[in-house]
Amino acid sequence: MNALGALAILVYLAAASVLIWPSLAVHGHPAAPLRLAKTLLAGALIAHGVVLAHLTFTPQGFNVSVVSAGSLVAGCSAGMLLVLWLRRPLESLAVVILPLAAFALGLDLVLPTTLVLAESLPPGLRIHIALAIAAYSLFAIAALQAIFIALAEHKLRQRHPILHFLPPLPTMEKVMFQLTLLAFVLLTLSLLLGALFIENIRAQHLAHKIVFSVLAWGVFATLVVGRWRYGWRGRHGVKFVGAGFVLLALAYFGTKVVLELILHRS
């Protein structure tokens, strides 16, 4: 698994390198290098998936430690990026997401912490976890797109040309809002389903997670309504996506870091 993980990391980085090759900075992104980058990404995802399956599905149950969860979210983000990339110009996102996926996988290999859930999880709880991971992965891509939009708007306000690797601003805004809407639907379903399995908030260490998750949901709901009702664009989208993503990160990873790495509790 270490060898396969190392191979996945190298292929992730190779795919990103294809996109930032100096010649492409001058001539744009020709079809052949893009196909190569997507093919490499597909290969990296397969290897990453095999490693994740080995590290997540243990004989004792499901490993849901903070390091393993980070690798899983990074892999899902890269996978969703590939699917979206087939129809939209997302090279700028790939340049950042692929090295991050490689880094997260590397941490999972080097720091193999273990927090095991029993294999006898109810099907509904498994669906809740899957929906939450999918929603978080999409929000992560949307948050990165928001950063690029903020950077592009800053350049335009200073009357500097937008960086060559960024697509047109309207295209980036459209992608960000589409990702946010889809992720919001998945998050809503995940929260509704997860509420059915709350038994003892204190014993299950869910208080902080619930508070931050509901706050994040409220932020994204406000953005969705503002976009639909008032046609919000640009700065509104960037601020709300960024704030919502930070709250969601605190809800999941913040809680897990405190419990596992500081308090040493599950």
Sequence and secondary structure as in RCSB ss.txt:
>XXXX:A:sequence
MNALGALAILVYLAAASVLIWPSLAVHGHPAAPLRLAKTLLAGALIAHGVVLAHLTFTPQGFNVSVVSAGSLVAG
CSAGMLLVLWLRRPLESLAVVILPLAAFALGLDLVLPTTLVLAESLPPGLRIHIALAIAAYSLFAIAALQAIFIA
LAEHKLRQRHPILHFLPPLPTMEKVMFQLTLLAFVLLTLSLLLGALFIENIRAQHLAHKIVFSVLAWGVFATLVV
GRWRYGWRGRHGVKFVGAGFVLLALAYFGTKVVLELILHRS
>XXXX:A:secstr
 HHHHHHHHHHHHHHHHHHT HHHHHH   HHHHHHHHHHHHHHHHHHHHHHHHHHEETTEEE  HHHHHHHHHH
HHHHHHHHHHTTS  HHHHHHHHHHHHHHHHHHHHS    EE S   HHHHHHHHHHHHHHHHHHHHHHHHHHHH
HHHHHHHTT    TTS  HHHHHHHHHHHHHHHHHHHHHHHHHHHTT S TTTTT HHHHHHHHHHHHHHHHHHH
HHHHH   HHHHHHHHHHHHHHHHIIIIIHHIIIIIIS   
